[in-house]
Structure formats: C-alpha cells, structure tokens
Amino acid sequence: MKPRHRGHLEPVASVLDQMLAALKLDSHFAAAQATEIWLQVVGPDVAKRTRPVGVRDAELLIEVQGAVWMGHLAILRQGIMEEINAKLPAEARIRAIRLTPMRCKEEKGIEPTA
C-alpha cells in the first residue's frame, strides 16, 4: 500500500482491492475446486468411500473409509493428483493428497463395501 499523506483519502474500492490481493483469495477459491474435481476424477465407487475435506497449503485432504481403501488410494494417489491438476488453473494446482481415516461416527452414513 502507498503511504497516505495527511488529509488524503483513498477510495474504498482501492483499499479493498489491495486487501483482497494481499489475502490471495482467488488462489484459495481456485484450489478449493480440487475438492469438487476429486469426485469427477475418482468416480462413483471411490467417491462413496471418501470425503474431500478441503485444501490447505496446496495439499488436498481426503477422508477415507477403511484401511483397504486407504491402501488402494495410496497407490493411485499420484495419478489422481496429476488428473486433478490437469483440470485446475496453474496457480491452484495441488502439490499433495493427504489421506486420513474417516471418523467412525461419520462412516455410518456411507454404504458398506460389498
């Protein structure tokens, strides 16, 4: 921001633009698209057993139901990340996917595996 001189007022729009740019909200919103793209990339079978939680520091956090699915996704993680990044703008690409066990209470809402 430019230093203000005494008695000099800046338009609110100018101040807001500077503040929003400093917060980098555009890149945060773009990165959040990764949670929506997850469902498209992995398909319905995996989507039923996972829950994208969010993106933090360019890392996509995914809750996974059960150890078998955790292991399966650990193997596929790099390919999934590449597919997601191919659909995201450059400034929103993720650098990693973190898999974490789904909390038991929340697992009840997910259909059991056959």
Phi, psi and omega in degrees: 000146178285146175292141180268142175268151181303127179087358181264125179253139176260147176297143181303319181302321180294316179296316179297318178302316180295317180294316180295321178297319180294328179283344180056042182296326180303314181289327177294317179294319179296320179294326179296339176300335180301327179293324178286320181292330178310312183297323178292317187287317186276341179085171188293325182295314179288321181301327179293337186249008180224163176216113175289125185266321181163185179235131176224127181051046178064021177244123179275123181261125182235125172273137186234138178273113172084152183292326180297313180291326177299314179295317179299314181289331177299323179289321184272353188308313184297315179296321178296316180298319179296320178294318178297312181297330178294337181263354182257153172294155185307319183287352183249004184295147179267152181256346182198159171239122178258124178261133180223146180297142177285141179294139185306317182301321182280339180296333185300332181281354182259140181296140178291152178284149181267000000 
